[in-house]
Amino acid sequence: HRASIIIDKDFQVGEVDKRIYGSFIEHLGRAVYGGIYEPDHPQADEQGFRTDVLELVKAIQVPIVRYPGGNFVSGYNWEDGVGPKEQRPRKLDLAWRTTETNQVGLNEFMDWCKKANAEAMMAVNLGTRGADEARNLLEYANYAGGSYWSDLRIQHGYTRPHNIKTWCLGNEMDGPWQIGGKTAAEYGRLASETAKVMRWTDPSVELVVCGSSSIYMNTYPEWEATVLDLTYDQVDYISLHTYYGNHKGDSANFLAQSLGMDSFIHTVVSICDYTQAKKRSKKKVNLSFDEWNVWYHSNNQDKKIEPWSIAPPQLEDVYNHEDALVVGCMLISLLKRADRVKMACLAQLVNVIAPIMTENGGAAWKQTIFYPYMHASLFGRGTVLVPLVKSDKYDCADYTDVPYVEAVAVHNEELGEVTIFAVNRHLEQAIPFEIDLRSFVKGQIIEHIVLESSDLKAANTAAEPNRVAPHNRGNAAVTDNGKIEAVLPKASWNVIRIH
Ligand code: AHR
């Protein structure tokens, strides 16, 4: 097999919005308690935040973090999480059947974001609540002072407004599992009225309306059409969520799942544009892929959790090498549609289906999926170039014509660098890969990073945290005719950096 890519700096998909490298912290399992926050941990700072975890988050340069849910937000009263900690109530969280202590809330999370150099993407509760709560929360968070809710924030010790720009209008409202789930018509009207009063409170906000929880919902894609019809003028983005798993132990099929992500994006873009035409609107609604990842390893173990416990280990997938390849393919899918996907959140960030794992009181380490996510965030900023990729293809259970090599290039004009991200999905064979740089004058290789493993199921654990880790001994080299040749090892993630 062989594969190639042609890139040209004038053939552009679009600017990368750095927010596509966002992530997610939900009040779920040990994401908050034992994850970002653990006051008794030897490496906790004066506010109780784990500095070892903060260092790992900063290494990824996560630009935006969604909060506080997820399913959790649909039953959450944000007022429970502000003010003196000793007065905060313990409440039952019906989404995850646990007890929420409310020791971390809006203000602490905003402090944590500052320490992580990240923005917040805040969700309002449209499950059990509505426009009234949303406008109060926004007044508390963003209004300078001199009103009831803003003065309450000041009284809580936060004299300056948080100025949170990005807001989600609820979460997965199409799901029967959602507290206060709704039909598309019910949700569309509620989201529209909530958006209206939020904009009246703070005209600078950007709003994300809920799309389908997955393409497997019976209501997909009619949900998107109805919701956008009812909210088009009020919202800026529509959300997409997707999780993949190798449930049947079929790795070739598992690695092909990002093709589903490609068509999901394509469909939602089409519905946005159809609605735009129908409304004779000048405005484009873009996409926020605000939950995406591999999620399946922990499904069985989560059935055994004692109800109403506090911060139990939940959704703690231990990721292996093949999961990292799927995450790499999904990152390439997001980049290929940088013209319309403006935000995305790897769900989630710490312990809960996460690139970063911790032990309570102990170590923090990088899961396999940490690496492609970090590489894309660090090196995938700039302009995405049209990826003219040629590759041999294979058929699998869910897809036909799956290219063995998936690739995309990002041009960072400021740094004078081009980075090519490529996954070789072939499980047995290395594939020679040719890069035709066209209008770029003869490139030089900065490095060729490779994530590979002899065992698709190899994972990183507390005992063996570096079992799967990248090296930069890839063999990309400039040829006599000015092209670049590299061998992509079997089942590998590659980052070829050129200047
Ligand atoms: O990320 C875990 C959960 O997945 C979120 O709470 C929910 O929105 C989705 O179903």
Boltz pocket constraint, residues with backbone or C-beta under 6 A from the ligand:
constraints:
  - pocket:
      binder: B
      contacts: [[A, 26], [A, 69], [A, 70], [A, 71], [A, 72], [A, 171], [A, 172], [A, 213], [A, 291], [A, 347], [A, 348]]
      max_distance: 6.0
